[in-house]
């Protein structure tokens, strides 16, 4: 997906690390790559991470800055964490 295909903003899941810093929640994929899942609407994020999930609103420029700070291999937009109901 190119930047032109991204919505103007997306919701990205976050977590608080042991030092109290907010971080993007990235996922190690079965092929060894790192993926960031983002969502075009908050209800789509909540459907994957739960109603109380922490999140941050990001523009394409924010996603690029996040990549520069902590590179990820794949960016998924509005994609289920466990396609087909699979659980890990």
N, C-alpha and C positions, 0 to 999 in steps of 0.2 A: 504494500500500500504506500503510495507516495504522499508527501505532505499535502499536495493539492486535494487529495481524497479525504483527508482528515476533516472532521467537523471543526468549527472555529475553536471550540474548547472540548475537552474530555475530562472525565472523572477518573482519577487514578487511585487505587487503594494504597494506604499507608499503614505503617506500624511505628511504635515507639521502641527504639533499641534500648539496650541495657544502660546506656549513658543518658537516656532521656531525650534523645534526638529523634525527630520524625524522619522516617525514611520511606521511600517507595517500596512497596511490596513486590518483589520480583520472584519469579519461579524458575527453578532448575527443571528443565524438560528432560524427558527420557533419553533424548539424543545428546545430552550434555550441554545444550545451549541454554542461555538465560533469556526468559521472556517477560515482558511487561504487558499485562492485560489492562486496557483502558476502556471506558464506556461513554457513550454519547448521552446518556441520561442516568441520573442518580438511581432510579429504580432498577436499571439493568445491572449496575454495580451491586446494589443491595441483593438482587436475586442470586448473585454468585458468592458474595462475601458475608451476607447477613445484614439485617436492618441497622445494627449498631456499628457497622464497619467504619473505620476512619478513612478519610479520603481527602484529596486535594484537587482543585480545579486547575487544569493545565492547558495552555495554548500550544500550538506546534513549536513555537520558540522555546517554551518551558520544557517540552519534551526533548528538544535538541540540547538544551543546557543540562538536563538530567542525564542524557546519554554521554555528554562530555565528562560529567562528574563520575558516573558509574555506568559504563557501557553495558548495553543489553544487545542480544543477537536478534531478537524477534519482537515486534510490536503487534499485538492483536487488539483489534477494535471490536467491541460488542460480541466477543466470543466466549462461549461457555468454558469454565475451568475444566469440567469433566464431560466432554461430549458423549452423548448417548447415555448419560447417567452413571458413567464409570466413577468409581471412588478410588482415591489413592491412599 
